[in-house]
């Protein structure tokens, strides 16, 4: 499973991968691609203090790639 996490904030975004407390920083305007093993439960918690925790319950380590800018297109805003 691949999860793109984009940082639209004005400050860096911290990602914690649990249960090992692996920490990664996503720069302003950057993106992280978190790859988790398919077929196992995972959970994502978004916290208001610019950090995200991802609980990986698979036997394999999560892989995290950090990019300084978005690798995928930014979603367009819908008109009201």
Residue pairs with C-beta under 8 A, 6 or more apart in sequence:
1 35
1 36
1 37
1 38
1 42
2 33
2 34
2 35
3 33
3 34
3 35
3 36
3 44
3 54
4 31
4 32
4 33
4 71
4 72
5 13
5 15
5 26
5 31
5 32
5 33
5 34
5 52
6 26
6 30
6 31
6 70
6 74
7 13
7 26
7 27
7 28
7 29
7 30
7 31
7 32
8 29
9 28
9 50
10 28
11 28
11 50
12 25
12 26
12 27
12 28
12 50
13 25
13 26
13 30
13 32
13 50
13 51
13 52
14 23
14 24
14 25
14 26
14 50
14 51
14 52
15 23
15 24
15 25
15 26
15 32
15 34
15 51
15 52
15 53
15 54
15 64
16 22
16 23
16 51
16 52
16 53
16 54
17 23
17 24
17 34
17 53
17 54
17 56
17 62
17 64
18 53
18 54
18 55
18 56
19 55
19 56
20 61
22 62
22 64
24 32
24 64
24 66
25 66
26 32
26 66
27 66
27 68
29 68
29 69
29 70
30 66
30 67
30 68
30 69
30 70
31 66
31 67
31 69
31 70
31 71
31 72
32 64
32 65
32 66
32 67
33 64
33 65
33 67
33 71
34 54
34 62
34 63
34 64
35 62
35 63
35 64
35 65
36 42
36 54
36 56
36 58
36 62
37 56
37 58
37 59
37 60
39 58
40 56
40 57
40 58
40 59
41 57
42 54
42 55
42 56
42 57
42 58
43 54
43 55
44 52
44 53
44 54
44 55
45 52
45 53
45 54
45 55
46 52
47 53
54 62
56 62
